[in-house]
Amino acid sequence: MKNLRILFALILAFALTGCIEHHVVIVLNKDGSGTITEETTLGGQAVAMMEQMSALGGEEAGDPLGDMADETKAKARADGMGEGVSVEKVEKIDANGRKGGRVVYAFKDINTVKFQFGDAVSDMSDGMKPPGADAGEMPEEKPMTFVYKDGVLKLANPGAGKGAEGAEAADEEEEEIDEQGLAMAKQMMGDMKMSLKLELSGGIEETNASHVDGNTITFMEMEMGKLLEDPEKFKAFSKAKPETPAAMQEALKGIDGVKIEANEEVSVTLK
């Protein structure tokens, strides 16, 4: 999984847009093949802002909303995911007041797959900035990689288990979040949802994963609305600025709707 700094950067990039949902489900079959489904949608306010930014920027700005269901861009992403990864389906989403896209990638052998959660959203976030604005640089992180043999999957979870790395002390004073700031946060980010899950089609016999439900392992799940329901927890979380899954899991302990896998390597034995 990408370092949590990237997730925070994505949150900041979309904070003014109101509600983004980005969900990824990786399905692994017993023979090592499977699919990766990425679904990204935006609410009405976000769609309006994106369309406005695109109109102001002209051809240079492109069509970020259309990019979510662009087959050419999806094929380019598939090429970057590893040998044998192809695009199975690309479709637009326009339902219940939300717009976006769904892309289904297929892989023949999960051993060749390299997956970066958030890449699709990161590319799209550039289109949310005013024309000429600096897109900024995302830190380079290792992708999620997989080793599958004899019914056992070992998944590398980069960035996990590194304690307080990157959480060096800051000299400047932290600004307290008041009630007005909390209300603003609820308005801007209350509907934001993100998740990354792994489904084992044959079922799970044994695993060291932290969050398991039936044949599904959750590596990351965040519903900002549920975090914001606990003002004190949100203030503590904001002040802590956790930068690793382990630190984030500790900071969010007890919050329903927020899950982070902190193990550096997740092992799963399939049924």
C-alpha positions as CSV (number, residue, x, y, z in Angstrom):
1,M,0.0,0.0,0.0
2,K,1.2,3.5,-0.7
3,N,2.5,5.5,2.3
4,L,-0.2,7.3,4.2
5,R,1.3,10.7,3.2
6,I,-0.1,10.0,-0.3
7,L,-3.6,9.3,1.1
8,F,-3.4,12.6,3.0
9,A,-2.3,14.4,-0.1
10,L,-5.3,12.9,-2.0
11,I,-7.6,14.0,0.8
12,L,-6.3,17.6,0.6
13,A,-6.5,17.6,-3.2
14,F,-10.3,16.7,-3.0
15,A,-11.2,18.5,0.3
16,L,-12.9,21.3,-1.4
17,T,-14.9,19.0,-3.7
18,G,-17.0,17.4,-1.0
19,C,-17.4,13.7,-1.7
20,I,-15.1,11.3,-3.5
21,E,-15.4,7.6,-3.3
22,H,-12.6,5.3,-4.5
23,H,-12.9,1.6,-4.0
24,V,-10.6,-1.2,-5.1
25,V,-11.3,-4.9,-5.0
26,I,-8.6,-7.5,-5.9
27,V,-10.0,-11.0,-6.6
28,L,-7.6,-13.9,-6.6
29,N,-8.6,-17.3,-8.0
30,K,-7.1,-20.6,-6.9
31,D,-5.1,-20.8,-10.2
32,G,-3.4,-17.5,-9.5
33,S,-5.4,-15.5,-12.0
34,G,-7.9,-12.8,-11.1
35,T,-9.2,-9.3,-11.5
36,I,-8.6,-5.8,-10.1
37,T,-11.7,-3.5,-10.0
38,E,-11.2,0.2,-9.5
39,E,-14.3,2.3,-9.0
40,T,-14.1,6.1,-8.5
41,T,-17.1,8.4,-8.2
42,L,-17.7,12.1,-7.3
43,G,-20.7,13.8,-5.9
44,G,-22.5,16.7,-7.6
45,Q,-20.4,19.5,-6.1
46,A,-17.2,17.8,-7.1
47,V,-18.5,17.1,-10.6
48,A,-19.5,20.7,-11.0
49,M,-16.1,22.0,-9.9
50,M,-14.2,19.5,-12.1
51,E,-16.3,20.5,-15.1
52,Q,-15.7,24.2,-14.3
53,M,-11.9,23.7,-14.0
54,S,-11.9,21.8,-17.2
55,A,-13.8,24.6,-19.0
56,L,-11.5,27.3,-17.7
57,G,-8.4,25.4,-18.7
58,G,-9.6,24.5,-22.2
59,E,-7.8,21.8,-24.1
60,E,-4.8,22.0,-21.8
61,A,-6.9,21.0,-18.8
62,G,-8.3,17.9,-20.6
63,D,-11.3,16.0,-19.2
64,P,-10.4,14.6,-15.8
65,L,-13.9,13.3,-15.3
66,G,-13.8,11.5,-18.6
67,D,-10.4,10.1,-17.8
68,M,-12.0,7.9,-15.1
69,A,-13.5,5.8,-17.9
70,D,-10.9,6.3,-20.6
71,E,-9.9,3.0,-22.2
72,T,-6.6,4.3,-23.5
73,K,-5.5,5.5,-20.1
74,A,-6.7,2.3,-18.5
75,K,-4.6,0.3,-20.9
76,A,-1.6,2.4,-20.1
77,R,-2.2,1.7,-16.4
78,A,-2.6,-2.0,-17.1
79,D,0.9,-2.0,-18.8
80,G,2.3,-0.4,-15.6
81,M,0.8,-3.1,-13.4
82,G,2.9,-5.9,-14.8
83,E,3.2,-8.5,-17.5
84,G,-0.1,-10.2,-18.4
85,V,-2.4,-7.5,-17.0
86,S,-5.1,-6.4,-19.4
87,V,-8.2,-4.3,-19.4
88,E,-11.3,-6.4,-19.2
89,K,-14.0,-3.7,-18.9
90,V,-14.2,0.1,-18.8
91,E,-17.6,1.8,-18.1
92,K,-18.9,5.2,-17.0
93,I,-20.9,5.6,-13.8
94,D,-23.8,8.1,-13.7
95,A,-26.2,7.1,-11.0
96,N,-27.7,8.5,-7.8
97,G,-26.2,11.9,-8.3
98,R,-22.7,10.6,-8.7
99,K,-20.4,10.4,-11.7
100,G,-17.2,8.5,-12.4
101,G,-15.9,5.4,-13.8
102,R,-15.2,1.7,-13.2
103,V,-12.3,-0.2,-14.7
104,V,-11.8,-3.9,-14.4
105,Y,-8.3,-5.3,-15.0
106,A,-7.6,-9.0,-15.5
107,F,-4.3,-10.7,-14.7
108,K,-3.1,-14.2,-15.6
109,D,-0.6,-14.6,-12.7
110,I,-0.7,-12.5,-9.6
111,N,3.1,-13.0,-9.2
112,T,3.6,-10.5,-12.0
113,V,1.3,-7.8,-10.6
114,K,2.5,-4.6,-9.0
115,F,-0.3,-2.5,-7.6
116,Q,-0.3,1.1,-6.3
117,F,-3.5,2.1,-4.5
118,G,-4.5,5.6,-5.3
119,D,-2.7,6.0,-8.7
120,A,-6.0,6.5,-10.5
121,V,-7.1,9.2,-8.0
122,S,-3.8,10.8,-8.0
123,D,-3.8,11.3,-11.8
124,M,-7.4,12.6,-11.7
125,S,-6.6,15.1,-8.9
126,D,-4.4,17.1,-11.2
127,G,-7.6,18.1,-13.1
128,M,-9.1,19.6,-9.9
129,K,-6.5,22.3,-9.7
130,P,-6.9,25.7,-11.4
131,P,-5.1,26.1,-14.8
132,G,-1.4,26.7,-14.3
133,A,-1.4,25.6,-10.7
134,D,1.5,23.4,-9.6
135,A,0.4,19.8,-9.3
136,G,3.1,19.1,-6.7
137,E,5.2,16.0,-6.3
138,M,4.0,12.8,-4.7
139,P,6.7,10.8,-2.9
140,E,7.7,7.7,-4.7
141,E,6.6,4.5,-2.9
142,K,7.0,0.8,-3.5
143,P,4.0,-1.0,-5.0
144,M,2.1,-3.8,-3.4
145,T,3.6,-7.0,-4.7
146,F,2.5,-10.7,-4.5
147,V,4.1,-14.1,-4.3
148,Y,1.7,-17.0,-4.8
149,K,2.7,-20.7,-4.7
150,D,1.0,-23.9,-3.8
151,G,-2.1,-22.2,-2.5
152,V,-0.3,-19.7,-0.3
153,L,-0.3,-16.0,-1.0
154,K,2.3,-13.7,0.5
155,L,1.6,-10.0,0.0
156,A,4.2,-7.2,0.6
157,N,2.5,-4.2,2.2
158,P,5.1,-1.4,1.8
159,G,5.1,1.3,4.5
160,A,3.5,-0.8,7.2
161,G,5.2,-1.4,10.5
162,K,7.6,1.4,10.4
163,G,6.6,3.0,13.6
164,A,7.0,6.8,13.7
165,E,9.1,7.2,10.6
166,G,8.6,10.6,9.1
167,A,6.9,11.9,12.2
168,E,9.8,14.2,13.2
169,A,8.9,16.9,15.7
170,A,7.8,20.3,14.3
171,D,8.9,23.6,15.8
172,E,5.8,25.5,14.9
173,E,2.8,25.3,17.2
174,E,-0.1,23.1,16.2
175,E,-3.3,24.9,15.5
176,E,-6.2,23.6,17.5
177,I,-9.4,22.6,15.6
178,D,-12.3,24.6,16.9
179,E,-16.0,23.8,16.5
180,Q,-16.2,25.9,13.4
181,G,-13.2,24.1,11.9
182,L,-14.8,20.8,12.7
183,A,-18.1,21.8,11.1
184,M,-16.2,22.8,8.0
185,A,-14.3,19.5,7.9
186,K,-17.6,17.6,8.1
187,Q,-19.0,19.7,5.2
188,M,-15.9,19.2,3.0
189,M,-14.9,15.6,3.8
190,G,-17.9,14.0,5.5
191,D,-18.9,11.9,2.5
192,M,-15.4,10.8,1.5
193,K,-14.9,7.0,1.4
194,M,-11.9,4.9,0.3
195,S,-11.2,1.2,0.5
196,L,-8.9,-1.6,-0.7
197,K,-9.9,-5.2,-0.3
198,L,-8.7,-8.6,-1.4
199,E,-11.2,-11.4,-2.1
200,L,-10.1,-15.0,-2.2
201,S,-12.7,-16.8,-4.5
202,G,-12.0,-20.2,-3.0
203,G,-12.2,-19.0,0.6
204,I,-9.5,-18.5,3.4
205,E,-8.1,-21.3,5.4
206,E,-5.6,-19.3,7.4
207,T,-4.2,-15.7,7.5
208,N,-2.4,-13.2,9.7
209,A,-4.4,-10.3,8.2
210,S,-6.0,-8.0,10.8
211,H,-9.4,-7.4,9.2
212,V,-11.1,-10.5,7.8
213,D,-14.7,-11.0,6.9
214,G,-15.5,-14.4,5.2
215,N,-13.4,-14.6,2.1
216,T,-12.5,-10.9,2.1
217,I,-9.5,-9.1,3.7
218,T,-9.6,-5.4,4.1
219,F,-6.3,-3.6,3.8
220,M,-7.7,-0.1,4.0
221,E,-11.1,1.3,4.6
222,M,-11.9,4.9,5.5
223,E,-15.2,6.6,6.0
224,M,-14.4,10.2,7.0
225,G,-17.9,10.8,8.2
226,K,-17.6,8.2,10.9
227,L,-14.2,9.6,12.0
228,L,-15.7,13.1,12.2
229,E,-18.5,11.8,14.4
230,D,-16.0,11.7,17.3
231,P,-14.7,15.3,17.5
232,E,-12.0,14.5,20.2
233,K,-10.7,11.5,18.2
234,F,-10.6,13.6,15.1
235,K,-8.7,16.4,16.8
236,A,-6.2,13.9,18.3
237,F,-5.8,12.2,14.9
238,S,-5.2,15.6,13.2
239,K,-2.6,16.5,15.8
240,A,-0.8,13.2,15.6
241,K,-0.4,13.3,11.8
242,P,0.3,9.5,11.6
243,E,2.4,8.6,8.5
244,T,2.5,4.8,8.6
245,P,-0.3,2.2,8.7
246,A,0.8,1.1,12.2
247,A,0.7,4.6,13.6
248,M,-2.6,5.3,11.8
249,Q,-4.2,2.1,13.1
250,E,-3.2,3.1,16.7
251,A,-4.5,6.7,16.2
252,L,-7.8,5.4,14.9
253,K,-8.4,2.6,17.3
254,G,-12.0,2.2,18.2
255,I,-13.4,4.2,15.2
256,D,-16.0,2.2,13.3
257,G,-15.6,2.4,9.5
258,V,-11.8,3.0,9.6
259,K,-9.5,0.0,9.1
260,I,-5.8,-0.1,8.3
261,E,-3.6,-3.2,7.8
262,A,-0.4,-2.7,9.8
263,N,1.4,-6.0,8.9
264,E,4.4,-5.6,6.6
265,E,3.7,-8.9,5.0
266,V,0.2,-10.6,4.9
267,S,0.1,-14.3,4.4
268,V,-3.0,-16.1,3.2
269,T,-3.6,-19.9,2.8
270,L,-6.4,-20.5,0.4
271,K,-8.9,-23.3,0.9
